[in-house]
Amino acid sequence: MRDTTWLERLGLALRTVMACLIVSLTTLYGPKQLKHFTTFPAFSYLTTILIWLSDAEPTYGEVLKCCVDVSYATFQTIAIALVSVLVVGPASLANSLVAPVAVALASFIVAFPVSTSLLTKRIAFGQIVVVYVTFVVFNGEVAHVFMLPVHVAASTALGAIASLLAVLLPFPRLAHSQMSKDCKLYAETALERLNLFVEVMMARDNTTAKVLIARAASLSAAAKSILKSIKIHHGRLAWERPDTRFLRRKQKLDPEEKLHATEFLMRGLELALGSCSSFPQGMTRDELTCLLEGPRTHISPQSPSTLRSQDSLGWNLEAGSLSTTALPECFFWYCVRLFRGDFLSVRQDSKSVNRSNTEEETQPENEELSITKKVLDILCVWMAREKFVFAFKCSVSLGLAVLFGIMYNKQNGYWSGLTVAISLVSGRQATLTVANSRLQGTAMGSVYGLLCCYVFHRLEEFRFLPLLPWIILAVFMRHSKVYGQPGGVTAAIAALLILGRRNYGAPTEFAIARIVEASIGLLCFVFGEILVTPVRAATLARTELTHCLDALLDCIQSLVLCSEQRNQKMSVVTGLRKRQAKLKSHVDALERLTAEALTEPNIPFLRPLNTVSYYKLLGSFSKISDLCLYVCDGLDNLSGVQPKLVFPWENITHDLRAFQEKLNPSVKCLEKMALTKSQARLQKELQKRKICHDVEAGVTCNENYSNMELGPSQEDAERFSVSFVMLLKEATDKISEEVLKSETALCLSSLGFCISRLMQETVSIMAEITHTTT
């Protein structure tokens, strides 16, 4: 897999080199008429690099979309520039104070619409800076004033056309072919995980099993990244106009949805094996291979298989086989049956489930129309506020960058504004880390350009040749953890501006001036980011953790309702799905904020975020999210035998409600501590509440007060498992039909495992927040 990734990146680097080479040859050796229009080759390079390095894996569909975005940005800039020239006049725009104000106003107009993409905004920002700074540089005495936006547009078009040619030559890099490769890679990874599952169940001891499960977990992380890539490529298929029968057939299969359902069940198999208490599991290798033949055929249909669709797996309920230690094995069998389609899966049959949900919820939705309208009104106001904040940030940052850039060096005043233009994003980002990476990339690219100028000072015609290996290196820098996309983009641009142009003065003076201008721009960028988003990611992550805890409480409340109102199965299961979706969204937000907090510098007197503990919490929350969906599966599959099943759901309700009552006060207590920013205040809070550890600091306060206010414990989950198994045995003994008895026992065992494991993960979350083991 690593070799494949390396080759893919090398291919992307060569295509980026081709695009830059097209721009270089056109601007240096092209026809005079063409060079007369493309008077801003620097912006041609910038457009090319933004298209190729802003995205991790650009394809024909993505590049074509970028060209459309670039065209829209150009039309915006031309319209704004022409209106400003007609209203204000070139002479007024030449004023070093009027030009920054014009840049700020134009940037606000460009940034405010939500419908335009980030690339559209960045290109428009850059074009605005180039147009208005040019008026200042030439003191408003620009020949053919109305041709200036045309020259900027032509230079931008050159970069876009070069990018489009690079993605098409020597053969198109299509999204559907990349998606097919990723699907094949995912299938290979999934089959390797299945083989590891066989080895885990055949492991001679628990230590060997844990090592194999850890290897399976690493493959699971790789599968997650592959699925992300598949999702990205799937969204680009619309831009490639798939008109052939082959592509239409692929679209009908909807591989993205199928693979996500497969990954959901693979996580279930992994969760079941991770919950087993002892190994080996008492099955032969041939039996395990036959057992996993269904999942293997589902993952790779073209692989040879001896399994017929009508074959059964032969799982039968044996006397004395039901126990708490057997629940993980039952859940493993249940997931295998879901792979075969013997049971209904929430992820695999989502369309029919959604239809039934819609029919049942028609009446409640009609009653809640007024509430929905109010929510939409509030959402519109919130979106308007977000639009204004982003537009204000862009306006302030670009206006100040152009102002100070012109004040320092009028001739090179472009670069401070352009540095800000390619740095702005609509959401949050690690501001200081991004600024640091961009400054390092600018410095390295400039130094490399100066060294090449010195080496090739007698061969000035071939000075662009050293650009080729540097651009390849910049592409690999873009994928590195140290520099990332900001460092890779600025490193490539810095070298291109020195080696890819002529007649800009002494290279040394230009490089020094540009580094200073870039520093000015980055200072203005940091100021604008801090002005509108002063809250640190660590603080937001702690707040998001409290939201995850609240969503967890809602899921447990829905579980109580599911066991309490079994006669209203569809509505209560729908409620659990909604709570699970809410929990999933908060977990995704917590993951993003934790990753951002990892790159933040530590500030004295403020608690740093213990990212190790937070990633453990994310793992537990993700498992709970999956378990909620499996509970929905189990409840739906039990609905068919519900009239024949006599199961004491009131006992389950009692145990869940007792668990919930223990959990609620503990969660409220820990939410207050999680929001505490100061280390000193946290210690006082801990001493007041006599809780011995903290998720962030790992400091001991009172060893004798170990379980006070900790809420539920692992013993509660174990007692629930024992009680559930006893009730399960009593319920299945009353069923005379053997097939129905086995099916019911399997569904109920899986349901009991999911609820028990959900309780265990909840206790683990509370323990991780209260008792860190770092």
ZAKOLBA-233108 format. One line per 3 residues: their letters; for each residue x, y negated, z of C-alpha. Coordinates in steps of 0.2 Angstrom, whole numbers, plus 5000, padded with zeros to 4 digits. Layout:
% ZAKOLBA-233108
a	X/Y/Z  ... .
END
This chain:
% ZAKOLBA-233108
mrd	5000/5000/5000  5014/4988/5004  5022/4992/4987 .
ttw	5006/4988/4978  5004/4971/4988  5022/4966/4984 .
ler	5019/4970/4965  5003/4960/4965  5011/4945/4973 .
lgl	5025/4946/4960  5013/4946/4946  5004/4931/4953 .
alr	5021/4922/4955  5025/4926/4937  5008/4919/4931 .
tvm	5011/4903/4942  5028/4901/4934  5020/4903/4917 .
acl	5008/4889/4921  5021/4877/4927  5032/4881/4912 .
ivs	5018/4876/4900  5016/4860/4909  5035/4857/4909 .
ltt	5038/4861/4891  5022/4850/4886  5028/4835/4896 .
lyg	5046/4836/4892  5046/4842/4874  5028/4841/4868 .
pkq	5022/4829/4854  5023/4811/4857  5005/4808/4855 .
lkh	5002/4821/4869  5015/4814/4880  5007/4797/4878 .
ftt	4991/4802/4886  4999/4813/4900  5009/4799/4908 .
fpa	5007/4807/4925  5016/4824/4924  5017/4825/4943 .
fsy	4999/4826/4944  4998/4840/4931  5010/4850/4942 .
ltt	5000/4846/4957  4984/4852/4949  4992/4868/4943 .
ili	4999/4872/4960  4983/4868/4969  4974/4880/4957 .
wls	4986/4894/4959  4992/4893/4977  4976/4887/4986 .
dae	4968/4904/4983  4976/4920/4989  4972/4930/4973 .
pty	4966/4919/4959  4958/4928/4944  4950/4923/4928 .
gev	4933/4919/4936  4941/4909/4950  4952/4899/4938 .
lkc	4938/4896/4927  4928/4890/4942  4943/4879/4947 .
cvd	4943/4871/4929  4925/4867/4931  4928/4859/4948 .
vsy	4943/4849/4941  4932/4843/4927  4918/4837/4939 .
atf	4931/4828/4950  4938/4819/4935  4921/4813/4930 .
qti	4919/4807/4947  4935/4797/4948  4933/4789/4931 .
aia	4916/4783/4936  4922/4776/4952  4937/4768/4944 .
lvs	4928/4760/4930  4915/4753/4942  4928/4746/4954 .
vlv	4938/4738/4940  4922/4730/4933  4916/4724/4950 .
vgp	4932/4719/4958  4944/4717/4944  4962/4723/4941 .
asl	4970/4708/4949  4961/4710/4966  4965/4729/4966 .
ans	4983/4724/4965  4983/4717/4982  4991/4729/4995 .
lva	4977/4727/5007  4962/4728/4994  4969/4744/4986 .
pva	4969/4754/5003  4951/4748/5006  4946/4754/4989 .
val	4954/4771/4991  4945/4773/5008  4928/4768/5000 .
asf	4930/4779/4985  4936/4794/4996  4921/4792/5007 .
iva	4909/4793/4992  4918/4808/4985  4919/4817/5002 .
fpv	4901/4815/5007  4892/4827/4996  4891/4845/5002 .
sts	4888/4853/4986  4906/4850/4979  4920/4862/4982 .
llt	4936/4858/4992  4946/4858/4976  4935/4846/4968 .
kri	4937/4834/4983  4956/4836/4984  4958/4833/4965 .
afg	4947/4818/4966  4956/4811/4981  4973/4813/4972 .
qiv	4966/4805/4956  4959/4790/4966  4976/4788/4975 .
vvy	4985/4788/4958  4973/4775/4950  4973/4762/4964 .
vtf	4992/4764/4969  4996/4761/4950  4987/4744/4950 .
vvf	4998/4739/4965  5014/4745/4958  5011/4735/4942 .
nge	5003/4721/4951  4987/4723/4941  4996/4720/4924 .
vah	4991/4737/4917  4990/4738/4899  4973/4744/4893 .
vfm	4966/4745/4910  4952/4756/4905  4964/4769/4899 .
lpv	4972/4771/4916  4958/4784/4922  4959/4792/4905 .
hva	4978/4795/4907  4975/4802/4924  4961/4813/4917 .
ast	4973/4820/4903  4987/4824/4915  4974/4833/4926 .
alg	4967/4842/4911  4984/4848/4906  4987/4857/4923 .
aia	4970/4865/4922  4972/4871/4904  4990/4878/4909 .
sll	4982/4887/4923  4969/4895/4912  4981/4900/4899 .
avl	4992/4908/4913  4978/4919/4919  4973/4925/4902 .
lpf	4991/4929/4895  4998/4941/4892  4982/4950/4897 .
prl	4967/4943/4908  4967/4945/4926  4949/4949/4929 .
ahs	4940/4950/4946  4931/4966/4941  4947/4975/4938 .
qms	4955/4969/4954  4939/4974/4963  4940/4992/4955 .
kdc	4958/4993/4961  4953/4988/4979  4939/5000/4979 .
kly	4951/5014/4974  4963/5008/4987  4949/5008/5000 .
aet	4944/5026/4995  4962/5032/4997  4963/5023/5014 .
ale	4946/5031/5020  4951/5048/5015  4968/5047/5024 .
rln	4958/5042/5039  4947/5057/5038  4962/5068/5037 .
lfv	4968/5059/5053  4951/5063/5061  4954/5081/5057 .
evm	4971/5080/5065  4964/5071/5080  4951/5085/5084 .
mar	4965/5098/5081  4977/5089/5093  4985/5100/5105 .
dnt	4984/5088/5119  4977/5071/5124  4994/5062/5121 .
tak	4995/5068/5103  4977/5063/5100  4980/5045/5106 .
vli	4995/5043/5094  4984/5049/5080  4969/5038/5085 .
ara	4981/5023/5085  4987/5027/5067  4969/5028/5062 .
asl	4966/5011/5070  4980/5003/5060  4972/5011/5044 .
saa	4955/5003/5050  4963/4986/5051  4970/4989/5033 .
aks	4953/4994/5027  4945/4978/5034  4957/4967/5024 .
ilk	4953/4977/5009  4935/4974/5011  4938/4956/5013 .
sik	4947/4956/4996  4933/4966/4988  4920/4953/4995 .
ihh	4930/4939/4987  4931/4947/4970  4913/4952/4970 .
grl	4908/4934/4972  4918/4929/4957  4910/4941/4945 .
awe	4897/4929/4940  4910/4917/4933  4917/4931/4921 .
rpd	4900/4934/4913  4899/4953/4914  4889/4957/4898 .
trf	4896/4975/4894  4886/4990/4899  4900/4996/4910 .
lrr	4900/4980/4921  4881/4981/4922  4882/4998/4928 .
kqk	4895/4993/4941  4883/4979/4947  4869/4991/4949 .
ldp	4879/5002/4961  4883/4986/4972  4900/4993/4978 .
eek	4902/4980/4991  4887/4985/5000  4891/5003/4999 .
lha	4908/5001/5005  4903/4991/5020  4890/5004/5025 .
tef	4904/5017/5023  4916/5007/5034  4902/5005/5047 .
lmr	4900/5024/5048  4919/5027/5048  4920/5015/5063 .
gle	4907/5026/5071  4918/5042/5068  4933/5033/5076 .
lal	4923/5027/5091  4917/5045/5094  4934/5052/5094 .
gsc	4941/5038/5105  4928/5042/5118  4932/5061/5119 .
ssf	4940/5066/5135  4949/5081/5130  4957/5089/5115 .
pqg	4957/5100/5105  4938/5101/5102  4936/5119/5099 .
mtr	4934/5120/5081  4945/5128/5067  4953/5118/5053 .
del	4941/5126/5040  4926/5121/5050  4932/5103/5052 .
tcl	4936/5102/5034  4919/5108/5029  4911/5097/5042 .
leg	4919/5081/5034  4916/5087/5016  4900/5076/5016 .
prt	4909/5060/5021  4923/5064/5009  4911/5067/4994 .
his	4902/5050/4999  4918/5041/4999  4926/5048/4983 .
pqs	4912/5056/4973  4924/5062/4959  4934/5072/4971 .
pst	4931/5091/4970  4918/5097/4982  4910/5114/4987 .
lrs	4896/5105/4997  4879/5106/4989  4866/5093/4993 .
qds	4854/5106/5001  4867/5113/5012  4865/5110/5031 .
lgw	4879/5107/5043  4873/5120/5055  4873/5110/5071 .
nle	4862/5120/5083  4858/5116/5101  4865/5129/5112 .
ags	4861/5133/5130  4872/5123/5142  4880/5113/5127 .
lst	4872/5096/5132  4883/5087/5145  4891/5070/5147 .
tal	4908/5076/5139  4898/5083/5124  4890/5066/5120 .
pec	4905/5059/5109  4905/5075/5099  4886/5074/5096 .
ffw	4888/5056/5090  4902/5062/5079  4890/5075/5071 .
ycv	4877/5061/5070  4888/5050/5060  4892/5064/5048 .
rlf	4874/5067/5046  4872/5049/5042  4885/5050/5029 .
rgd	4875/5064/5020  4859/5054/5021  4850/5066/5032 .
fls	4846/5052/5044  4841/5034/5041  4855/5021/5042 .
vrq	4852/5003/5046  4867/4999/5034  4863/5011/5020 .
dsk	4844/5008/5019  4844/4989/5023  4832/4985/5009 .
svn	4818/4996/5014  4820/4991/5032  4820/4973/5028 .
rsn	4804/4976/5018  4795/4984/5032  4801/4971/5044 .
tee	4794/4958/5033  4777/4966/5032  4776/4968/5051 .
etq	4782/4950/5055  4771/4941/5043  4759/4936/5057 .
pen	4772/4930/5069  4781/4920/5056  4764/4911/5051 .
eel	4762/4907/5069  4780/4900/5071  4780/4889/5055 .
sit	4779/4873/5065  4794/4879/5076  4804/4883/5060 .
kkv	4800/4866/5052  4807/4858/5068  4823/4869/5067 .
ldi	4826/4864/5049  4824/4846/5053  4836/4847/5067 .
lcv	4848/4857/5055  4846/4843/5042  4851/4830/5054 .
wma	4866/4840/5060  4872/4843/5042  4871/4825/5038 .
rek	4881/4821/5054  4894/4834/5048  4895/4826/5031 .
fvf	4898/4809/5038  4911/4815/5050  4921/4823/5036 .
afk	4919/4809/5024  4924/4797/5038  4940/4807/5042 .
csv	4945/4807/5023  4942/4789/5022  4952/4784/5037 .
slg	4966/4796/5033  4968/4791/5015  4966/4773/5018 .
lav	4979/4772/5031  4991/4783/5021  4990/4772/5006 .
lfg	4992/4756/5016  5008/4762/5026  5015/4770/5010 .
imy	5014/4754/5000  5021/4744/5014  5036/4756/5015 .
nkq	5040/4758/4997  5028/4751/4984  5036/4761/4969 .
ngy	5034/4777/4978  5018/4773/4988  5009/4788/4979 .
wsg	5016/4802/4989  5009/4797/5006  4991/4797/4999 .
ltv	4994/4813/4989  5001/4822/5004  4985/4818/5013 .
ais	4974/4822/4998  4980/4840/4997  4979/4843/5016 .
lvs	4961/4838/5020  4948/4852/5023  4930/4851/5028 .
grq	4931/4862/5043  4944/4864/5058  4962/4869/5055 .
atl	4978/4870/5066  4982/4852/5063  5000/4852/5070 .
tva	5005/4868/5063  4999/4863/5045  5008/4847/5046 .
nsr	5024/4855/5052  5023/4868/5038  5020/4855/5025 .
lqg	5034/4844/5031  5046/4859/5031  5040/4864/5013 .
tam	5043/4846/5007  5060/4846/5014  5066/4863/5008 .
gsv	5059/4860/4990  5067/4843/4989  5084/4849/4995 .
ygl	5083/4863/4983  5079/4851/4969  5094/4840/4973 .
lcc	5106/4855/4974  5100/4860/4957  5102/4842/4950 .
yvf	5120/4843/4956  5123/4860/4948  5115/4855/4932 .
hrl	5120/4837/4931  5129/4840/4914  5115/4851/4907 .
eef	5100/4839/4911  5090/4847/4897  5089/4864/4906 .
rfl	5086/4857/4923  5069/4865/4924  5076/4883/4923 .
pll	5080/4884/4942  5062/4880/4945  5057/4898/4940 .
pwi	5065/4907/4954  5059/4894/4967  5041/4895/4962 .
ila	5042/4914/4964  5049/4911/4981  5036/4898/4985 .
vfm	5022/4911/4981  5029/4923/4993  5031/4909/5006 .
rhs	5012/4905/5003  5008/4923/5009  5020/4922/5024 .
kvy	5015/4920/5042  5028/4907/5045  5024/4894/5031 .
gqp	5007/4900/5025  4998/4891/5011  5003/4873/5017 .
ggv	5021/4877/5016  5021/4886/5000  5011/4873/4991 .
taa	5022/4858/4997  5038/4868/4993  5033/4871/4975 .
iaa	5027/4853/4972  5043/4845/4980  5055/4855/4968 .
lli	5043/4852/4953  5043/4833/4956  5062/4833/4955 .
lgr	5067/4846/4942  5051/4845/4931  5051/4827/4927 .
rny	5063/4813/4919  5065/4794/4921  5060/4793/4939 .
gap	5077/4785/4945  5091/4793/4955  5085/4810/4962 .
tef	5093/4807/4979  5084/4791/4982  5068/4798/4976 .
aia	5069/4814/4987  5073/4803/5002  5059/4791/4998 .
riv	5047/4805/4995  5051/4814/5012  5048/4798/5021 .
eas	5032/4795/5012  5026/4813/5015  5030/4810/5034 .
igl	5019/4794/5034  5005/4804/5025  5006/4818/5038 .
lcf	5006/4806/5052  4990/4798/5045  4983/4816/5042 .
vfg	4986/4821/5060  4978/4805/5066  4963/4807/5056 .
eil	4961/4825/5062  4963/4821/5080  4951/4806/5079 .
vtp	4936/4816/5073  4941/4833/5081  4950/4830/5097 .
vra	4945/4846/5105  4958/4860/5105  4954/4877/5098 .
atl	4958/4885/5115  4944/4874/5123  4932/4879/5109 .
art	4937/4897/5110  4932/4897/5129  4916/4889/5125 .
elt	4913/4902/5111  4917/4916/5124  4902/4910/5134 .
hcl	4891/4910/5119  4896/4928/5116  4892/4933/5134 .
dal	4875/4925/5132  4872/4934/5116  4877/4950/5125 .
ldc	4864/4947/5138  4851/4945/5125  4856/4962/5117 .
iqs	4855/4971/5134  4838/4962/5136  4832/4969/5119 .
lvl	4838/4986/5124  4827/4985/5140  4812/4980/5129 .
cse	4816/4994/5117  4815/5007/5130  4800/4999/5139 .
qrn	4789/4996/5123  4791/5012/5113  4774/5011/5106 .
qkm	4779/4994/5097  4794/5002/5090  4796/4991/5074 .
svv	4795/4974/5083  4807/4978/5097  4820/4986/5085 .
tgl	4819/4971/5074  4822/4960/5090  4838/4970/5094 .
rkr	4844/4968/5076  4842/4949/5077  4851/4949/5094 .
qak	4865/4959/5086  4866/4947/5071  4868/4933/5083 .
lks	4881/4942/5093  4890/4946/5077  4891/4928/5072 .
hvd	4897/4922/5088  4911/4936/5088  4916/4930/5071 .
ale	4917/4912/5077  4927/4917/5092  4939/4927/5081 .
rlt	4943/4912/5070  4945/4900/5085  4957/4913/5094 .
aea	4967/4914/5078  4968/4895/5077  4973/4894/5096 .
lte	4987/4906/5093  4996/4893/5082  4993/4878/5094 .
pni	5007/4871/5104  5006/4872/5123  5001/4856/5132 .
pfl	5007/4854/5150  4993/4854/5164  4982/4863/5152 .
rpl	4979/4882/5152  4985/4890/5136  4974/4903/5129 .
ntv	4979/4921/5133  4977/4927/5115  4981/4945/5120 .
syy	4966/4946/5132  4955/4937/5119  4959/4950/5106 .
kll	4955/4964/5118  4938/4955/5121  4935/4954/5102 .
gsf	4938/4972/5101  4925/4976/5114  4912/4964/5107 .
ski	4914/4971/5090  4911/4989/5096  4895/4982/5106 .
sdl	4889/4975/5089  4891/4991/5080  4883/5001/5095 .
cly	4868/4990/5094  4865/4995/5076  4868/5013/5080 .
vcd	4854/5011/5093  4843/5004/5080  4847/5019/5069 .
gld	4843/5031/5083  4826/5023/5088  4821/5023/5069 .
nls	4825/5041/5067  4816/5046/5083  4800/5038/5077 .
gvq	4796/5053/5066  4796/5065/5081  4789/5053/5094 .
pkl	4772/5060/5094  4779/5077/5098  4793/5071/5110 .
vfp	4789/5069/5129  4804/5058/5135  4803/5048/5151 .
wen	4808/5031/5144  4803/5023/5160  4818/5031/5169 .
ith	4830/5023/5155  4821/5007/5157  4824/5007/5176 .
dlr	4843/5011/5174  4845/4997/5160  4836/4984/5170 .
afq	4846/4988/5186  4862/4986/5175  4855/4970/5168 .
ekl	4852/4963/5185  4869/4966/5191  4877/4959/5175 .
nps	4867/4942/5175  4875/4933/5190  4892/4940/5186 .
vkc	4891/4933/5168  4885/4916/5174  4900/4915/5187 .
lek	4913/4920/5174  4906/4907/5161  4910/4893/5173 .
mal	4927/4899/5176  4930/4902/5157  4926/4883/5154 .
tks	4939/4877/5167  4953/4868/5157  4965/4864/5171 .
qar	4976/4877/5180  4975/4869/5197  4956/4868/5196 .
lqk	4955/4886/5191  4965/4891/5206  4953/4882/5217 .
elq	4938/4890/5209  4946/4907/5211  4950/4904/5229 .
krk	4932/4898/5232  4924/4913/5224  4937/4925/5231 .
ich	4940/4933/5214  4957/4941/5213  4962/4939/5194 .
dve	4959/4928/5179  4959/4932/5161  4971/4917/5156 .
agv	4983/4917/5170  4985/4934/5178  4987/4927/5195 .
tcn	4982/4937/5211  4973/4928/5225  4966/4941/5237 .
eny	4969/4959/5234  4956/4965/5247  4942/4957/5238 .
snm	4942/4968/5223  4924/4971/5218  4915/4956/5225 .
elg	4904/4947/5211  4911/4959/5198  4894/4965/5193 .
psq	4892/4982/5186  4906/4995/5186  4911/5010/5176 .
eda	4902/5021/5189  4886/5014/5183  4889/5019/5165 .
erf	4894/5037/5171  4878/5038/5182  4868/5033/5167 .
svs	4876/5046/5156  4872/5060/5169  4854/5054/5171 .
fvm	4852/5053/5153  4858/5071/5150  4847/5078/5163 .
llk	4832/5069/5155  4837/5075/5138  4838/5093/5144 .
eat	4821/5092/5151  4813/5084/5136  4821/5096/5123 .
dki	4816/5112/5133  4798/5107/5130  4800/5108/5111 .
see	4798/5126/5104  4803/5123/5086  4822/5126/5085 .
vlk	4825/5114/5070  4815/5100/5078  4823/5104/5095 .
set	4841/5102/5087  4837/5087/5077  4829/5078/5092 .
alc	4843/5083/5104  4856/5076/5091  4847/5060/5089 .
lss	4844/5058/5108  4862/5063/5112  4868/5050/5100 .
lgf	4857/5037/5107  4863/5041/5125  4881/5040/5120 .
cis	4878/5023/5112  4869/5015/5127  4882/5023/5139 .
rlm	4897/5017/5128  4889/4999/5127  4888/4998/5146 .
qet	4906/5004/5147  4912/4991/5134  4902/4978/5144 .
vsi	4910/4982/5160  4927/4982/5151  4923/4964/5145 .
mae	4919/4959/5163  4935/4967/5169  4946/4959/5156 .
ith	4939/4942/5160  4941/4945/5179  4956/4956/5180 .
ttt	4969/4954/5167  4983/4967/5166  4995/4956/5156 .
END
